[in-house]
Amino acid sequence: MTLDAEAAAALAEDIETLALLHDVELTPEVIAALKGVGFPGNLGLAPGGEAGLGSFEMMRMAVAALPAQPDAGQLDELAADFAAIYLTASFGASPSESYWLSDDHLVCQDAMFDLRALYAAHGLAAPDWRKRPDDHLVFQLQFLARRIAAASTPGDWRALADLLDLHLLRWLPDFSRRVADRCDTMFYAALALLTDAWLQQARDLIAAHLGEPRPTVEEIAARLGSRRQEDPVSVPLRFVPGAAGPGW
């Protein structure tokens, strides 16, 4: 895939779809929409490699297994997994970056303020950090979708590579594996693994586009050590079209 404007739009649409599925509980309407478009077959970027292809097939099977007209018990089972992952973190798999990167697995730590400053630089802010912190997976995916949709220069793509290297891809693999190991429904296990695989594939695509290899863990750590902390800035929230629920 060549990273032109058309490809950027397709990638952004993929991320918006993934963000939505992490954002709100499955409803009969969302299930019908997923089945109608043949998700994940409608994604513009299909994950590659053994793990990526496995997550893609797992999601295809999960969507196919969802009943066209789910009963209350089936919806309750999906809702229970959604709550355990995104609301109570009872699986020990918080969807917030701070949990994974802080020594004591605390939320609302440095990562939240780093992301807050980054959003503010683009005129964005989370609506209420007490309900959903700035470093939450959904906000990061929504922000990534916006930046990819607007990307056109090597500098834009390099900034996106940095966003992935310094934030999402540092913790999402651990989050995804834990969710997949502990949740009860195939759908949410597949969603976690597919999201990680998709972002890994996107990062490889950006690296190929720039002709720059992905940095090693040691190189990322060195860069993080040299970064200067910026004070968070509060700016008005902008709504992301197409994003439902308590997200942007």
C-alpha distance (Angstrom), angle and dihedral (degrees) to the residues before:
residue distance angle dihedral
M1 . . .
T2 3.81 . .
L3 3.78 112.2 .
D4 3.80 99.4 -125.7
A5 3.80 126.8 136.4
E6 3.81 92.7 -81.7
A7 3.79 92.5 51.5
A8 3.81 91.5 46.2
A9 3.80 90.1 53.7
A10 3.81 91.1 49.6
L11 3.81 92.2 49.3
A12 3.79 91.5 48.1
E13 3.79 90.6 51.5
D14 3.81 90.5 51.2
I15 3.80 91.2 52.5
E16 3.79 92.7 47.0
T17 3.80 88.7 54.4
L18 3.80 92.4 49.6
A19 3.82 90.7 46.2
L20 3.79 91.4 52.2
L21 3.80 92.2 51.9
H22 3.81 90.3 52.4
D23 3.80 90.6 43.6
V24 3.80 105.7 56.8
E25 3.79 138.9 25.3
L26 3.77 118.2 -97.4
T27 3.79 112.8 -95.5
P28 3.79 128.5 -174.6
E29 3.80 87.6 -102.1
V30 3.81 93.6 53.4
I31 3.80 91.2 45.3
A32 3.80 90.4 51.3
A33 3.81 90.5 49.6
L34 3.82 92.3 50.1
K35 3.78 91.7 49.6
G36 3.80 91.5 44.1
V37 3.82 94.1 57.2
G38 3.79 94.0 38.3
F39 3.80 93.8 -118.4
P40 2.98 126.2 -128.3
G41 3.78 90.3 20.8
N42 3.79 89.9 69.8
L43 3.81 93.3 62.8
G44 3.78 114.3 117.8
L45 3.80 91.6 -142.0
A46 3.78 118.1 44.5
P47 3.81 115.0 -160.7
G48 3.80 115.4 -113.2
G49 3.78 134.2 -152.1
E50 3.78 127.1 53.3
A51 3.81 95.8 -68.9
G52 3.79 93.3 43.7
L53 3.77 94.7 48.2
G54 3.78 89.7 45.9
S55 3.80 92.8 53.6
F56 3.80 90.7 46.4
E57 3.81 92.1 52.6
M58 3.79 91.4 44.3
M59 3.79 90.5 54.7
R60 3.80 91.8 46.1
M61 3.79 89.2 54.3
A62 3.80 92.4 44.4
V63 3.80 93.0 53.6
A64 3.79 91.8 44.7
A65 3.82 89.0 52.3
L66 3.80 93.8 52.6
P67 3.81 108.8 102.2
A68 3.78 116.0 -116.2
Q69 3.79 87.8 -132.2
P70 3.81 106.7 28.9
D71 3.77 117.8 -161.8
A72 3.79 125.1 -134.0
G73 3.80 93.2 -93.1
Q74 3.80 93.3 53.8
L75 3.80 92.0 47.6
D76 3.81 90.3 47.7
E77 3.82 90.7 54.1
L78 3.81 91.2 52.0
A79 3.81 91.2 44.4
A80 3.80 90.9 51.7
D81 3.80 91.1 55.7
F82 3.80 91.4 45.4
A83 3.81 90.8 52.5
A84 3.81 93.4 46.3
I85 3.80 92.0 51.2
Y86 3.79 104.4 37.0
L87 3.80 107.7 19.6
T88 3.80 110.8 31.6
A89 3.83 101.7 15.9
S90 3.80 86.3 -142.9
F91 3.81 90.2 154.2
G92 3.80 88.9 63.6
A93 3.80 88.5 -113.0
S94 3.78 109.3 114.3
P95 3.83 114.7 -167.1
S96 3.83 89.2 -140.0
E97 3.79 122.4 95.9
S98 3.82 95.9 -137.6
Y99 3.80 91.8 64.5
W100 3.79 91.9 60.4
L101 3.79 98.7 40.0
S102 3.81 101.5 42.0
D103 3.81 119.0 86.8
D104 3.81 94.2 -125.3
H105 3.82 97.1 38.3
L106 3.79 93.1 -110.5
V107 3.81 126.1 159.7
C108 3.81 127.6 -132.6
Q109 3.81 93.3 37.8
D110 3.83 132.7 133.3
A111 3.80 94.4 -52.0
M112 3.80 91.1 60.1
F113 3.81 92.0 54.9
D114 3.81 92.4 43.9
L115 3.80 90.5 54.8
R116 3.80 91.7 43.0
A117 3.80 90.2 56.6
L118 3.80 91.5 46.5
Y119 3.81 92.6 50.8
A120 3.79 90.6 46.8
A121 3.80 90.9 54.6
H122 3.81 86.3 62.3
G123 3.80 96.0 43.1
L124 3.79 96.2 -99.9
A125 3.79 136.8 121.1
A126 3.79 137.1 175.5
P127 3.82 112.0 -106.0
D128 3.82 97.9 -128.3
W129 3.80 121.4 -3.3
R130 3.81 90.1 -164.9
K131 3.80 91.0 65.4
R132 3.81 97.2 34.6
P133 3.82 120.1 3.3
D134 3.77 122.5 -133.0
D135 3.81 92.8 -108.6
H136 3.81 93.4 56.6
L137 3.81 115.6 131.4
V138 3.80 93.5 -117.0
F139 3.80 94.1 54.2
Q140 3.78 91.7 46.7
L141 3.80 92.0 51.1
Q142 3.80 92.2 46.9
F143 3.80 90.8 49.5
L144 3.79 91.2 47.5
A145 3.81 90.6 51.6
R146 3.81 91.1 52.8
R147 3.79 93.4 49.1
I148 3.80 93.8 46.5
A149 3.80 91.8 49.3
A150 3.82 88.7 54.7
A151 3.82 96.9 41.8
S152 3.80 117.1 117.6
T153 3.81 109.7 136.6
P154 3.81 132.2 61.4
G155 3.80 87.0 -110.5
D156 3.80 90.3 57.0
W157 3.79 92.1 51.2
R158 3.80 91.7 44.7
A159 3.81 89.6 53.9
L160 3.80 89.1 51.4
A161 3.79 90.2 50.2
D162 3.81 88.2 53.1
L163 3.80 91.2 49.0
L164 3.78 90.9 55.0
D165 3.81 95.9 41.0
L166 3.79 96.5 46.6
H167 3.78 98.3 39.0
L168 3.81 129.6 9.0
L169 3.78 100.4 30.0
R170 3.80 93.1 48.8
W171 3.82 92.4 67.9
L172 3.79 111.2 8.9
P173 3.84 95.4 84.8
D174 3.82 90.6 57.7
F175 3.81 92.1 44.7
S176 3.80 92.1 48.9
R177 3.79 95.6 48.6
R178 3.79 92.9 48.7
V179 3.79 93.5 48.2
A180 3.80 91.1 47.8
D181 3.82 90.8 49.9
R182 3.80 96.6 47.6
C183 3.81 110.0 31.0
D184 3.80 121.5 94.9
T185 3.81 101.9 -140.4
M186 3.78 127.3 70.8
F187 3.79 90.4 -139.9
Y188 3.79 96.6 63.6
A189 3.79 93.3 39.7
A190 3.79 88.8 53.4
L191 3.80 93.5 44.2
A192 3.80 91.8 54.8
L193 3.80 94.1 48.2
L194 3.80 94.5 41.5
T195 3.81 92.6 51.3
D196 3.80 91.6 53.8
A197 3.80 92.9 44.4
W198 3.80 92.2 48.0
L199 3.81 92.6 51.0
Q200 3.80 91.9 46.9
Q201 3.80 89.5 52.5
A202 3.80 91.0 47.3
R203 3.80 90.3 51.2
D204 3.81 90.6 51.1
L205 3.80 88.7 50.2
I206 3.80 91.7 52.5
A207 3.80 90.5 48.5
A208 3.81 90.9 52.5
H209 3.80 91.3 46.3
L210 3.81 92.0 52.4
G211 3.79 94.6 38.9
E212 3.79 87.8 -128.3
P213 3.82 122.1 123.6
R214 3.76 119.5 -125.3
P215 3.81 110.9 -95.2
T216 3.77 121.2 -108.7
V217 3.79 122.7 -113.1
E218 3.81 88.3 -103.8
E219 3.80 92.6 52.1
I220 3.79 91.5 49.9
A221 3.81 90.7 49.4
A222 3.81 90.5 51.3
R223 3.78 91.4 51.0
L224 3.78 91.8 49.1
G225 3.76 90.2 51.3
S226 3.80 91.8 55.5
R227 3.79 97.6 46.4
R228 3.77 119.1 112.1
Q229 3.77 115.8 -130.3
E230 3.80 114.0 -122.1
D231 3.78 125.6 -154.3
P232 3.81 112.9 -107.7
V233 3.78 115.5 -108.8
S234 3.80 125.0 -149.9
V235 3.80 116.5 -138.6
P236 3.81 133.4 161.1
L237 3.78 117.6 -79.4
R238 3.78 120.4 -109.9
F239 3.78 119.7 -151.9
V240 3.79 118.0 -123.0
P241 3.80 109.1 -136.9
G242 3.77 112.0 -122.6
A243 3.80 95.4 20.9
A244 3.78 112.4 118.7
G245 3.77 134.7 -164.8
P246 3.81 125.8 19.0
G247 3.82 95.2 -22.8
W248 3.80 126.9 96.7
